[in-house]
């Protein structure tokens, strides 16, 4: 609970600093971020390729698993997948923890997208470093991955790849909002996959 609360507060503080430094509206669109993907403007096929890839990832990572889980385990009150066992220390086990985890998931969807795909990508791509879009995207994704170091090496790799995915969503839609919604939905979906048995000694 303390970790959830601290992370919640720090994410909003960092987001507030980023907004004060760059302005609120400047951090939500490609134009505001100063991101210019000329290859998307010159040709339509890269845009359509990104649309197909983003749609497939959303379908395979979020929609299909959630539907399968809902159908297969709809009558099972408890669910503790072995693949999530290594993250047990971080995942909620009581009702108050689940509520805080939900609040943190929504916060992460908004704040992390603004910080890593908004502020950081803009900082790397424009002033003072003026990195190319590809290099700035890779660097921002790597920083995003190391932000999840508590998940171990696999977690860093998977979240770095996720960072690339969220940047692709930004390039396709031209806005951070869709990525924010998808990010929050992905985090919230863990509450469906992780429903541990009550441990006793308090509200569960």
Secondary structure, DSSP 8 states (H G I E B T S, - for coil): -HHHHHHHHHHHHHHHHHHHHH-SGGGSBHHHHT---HHHHH-SHHHHHHHHHHHHHHIIIIIHHHHHHHHHTTT-S-EE-GGGGGGTTTS--SHHHHHHHHHHHHHHHHHHIIIIIIIIHHHHHSTTT---HHHHHHHHHHHHHHTTGGGHHHHHHHHHHHHHHHHHHHHHHSBSHHHHHHHHHHHHTHHHHEE----SSS--
